[in-house]
């Protein structure tokens, strides 16, 4: 676990560091009060966006006739790999477990915070669209669902589920 720390002074940061270090492998001082939460929110928005991007790519490949496991094998040995393609998609989505352990409602909350930061950035469009999808997924899948179930929204829109094996047999 990496903790993002915001504090007004080095003195305050030094006081809380032993407590945060007790449960965090890494602590990053991000700036003033609130900056740690801002970085965490953007981190989680990027996390789920990577998941959605990977799933959308796999849905397109599966629709084309490529087995998602084969696609991930290639992608994970190339420049498109990420934690989501290496861990979450194969372990949570392709297995249909959807049990990483982070609630979709908590991801949606962090995404709303990140979206607030993006409103001050002229021209932002990619991350806000992914954040909209996370909010929509929270409504359709329920807030207690695992965040990896955000992929189910894309699957519903594509009329297919991601599964290893014969891609043509998996279309709805």
N, C-alpha and C positions, 0 to 999 in steps of 0.2 A: 504494500500500500504506500502510495505517495501522498503526503499531506501538503496542501498549499496554505501558506501562512501569510496573513496580512497583519501588520502591527505598525503603530505610529512611531515606535522608537526601538532601537536595538535593545534597550533595557527591558522593555515589555516582552519582546521576542525571546530574549534570553531566559526570562522567568518561566515562560510557558513551554519552551523547547524540551525540557526533560519529560514533561507529561505527554507531549505529542510524540516524542521519540519512543516512548514506551509501547506504542501500537503501530508506529509507522517505520517502514524500512528506510524511507527517504523523506526529508522535510525540505521544502523549497520556500524561501522567503520571497514573496511576490511583490511586496510594496506596502502601501498603507492599509489601514483597516478596510476590509471589503474586497481587496484585490485577490486574496486567496479564494474567496467564494466565486469571484468573477472568473478566475482561471479554472477552477473546478467545473463551473458551469459550461464554459467553452470546451473544456476537455471532454466532458460527458456528451455534449452536443456533437463533437467530432467523432466520438466513439460510436454513437448510434448512427450517425451519418455514414461512417465507413461500413457499418453493418448493412444499412439499407442499400448503399451503392454496390456492395459485393453481392447482395441478394438479387438486386435488379439485373446485374450483369449475368449472374448464374441463371436467372429465369430466361433471359434472352438466349443464352447459350443452350439451355435445355430445350427451348422452343425450336432452336436450330438443329437439334439432334445430338448435342454433346452431353454426355453424362456429367452431372455437376461434380462428382468426385474426381473424374479425370480432369475437368477444367481446373479444380482447385489444386490438383497436383502440379499442373503446369504453371498456374498463377503463383503458387507459393514458392516456386523455384525461379521466379522472375520478378520484375520490378513492381508489379501490381499488388504484391502481398502486403498484408497488414495483420494485426492481431485478430481482426474479425475473420479474415480468410483462413488464417492458420488455426484458430481456436474455436471461435463462436459458431461460425457457419458449419464446419464439419461436426462439432461436438454437440451443439444445441439445436441447430435447424435441420440438417440432413438426417439426424437421428430422430427428430420430432420430440426431443426431450424438453426443450424450452425451459431449462431449469438452472440457469447460471446463478441466480440468487439475488438479482437486483430488480426491484419492482419497476414496472413501466411507469407508474405514477410518479416515482422519484426521478426517473429519467426525464419525464415530461416537465417536472418542476424545474430541473436544472436547465432544460431546453428553453423554458419560458424566461429564465434569468438571462441566459445567453442571448436570446432574441431581443431582450431589452437593451443589451449592449450594442447589438447589430443595428438597431433603429437609428443610432447616432452615426452610422457608417454609410455614407452615400454610395449607392451602387451595389450594396450587398444583395445577393439573390440566391445563391446556392444553399447556404446554411439555413436561411429562413424557410426555404421550401422544405428541406428535410425536417425542420422543426415542426412545420405544419403537419407533415405526415406522422410524426411522433404523437402530436396532439390527437389526430384522427385515429391513430392506432389505439391510443389510450381509451378513447370512447368506444371503439368496436371490440377490443379485447378485454377491457376492464383494467383498472388501475393496479389490482393485485397480481396481474399476470407478469411473468418475467419479461424484462425489456427485450429479450431476443424474439418475443412474439410480435414485435413491430413488423417483422418480415411477413407475417400472415396477412397484413393489409395489402402489401404488394402482390402477394400470391392471389388474393381475392380479386384484385384489379386485373391480374394476368389470366385468371381462370385456370390456374395450375398451382400445384405444390412442388416444392423442391424435394427431390428424392434421388438417392443414388440408384444406378441401374439403368434400365431402358427408359430414356426420356419420353418417348412417344406414348408409352403406357401410362404416364402420370398426368396427362392433360385431362382437365375436367370437361 
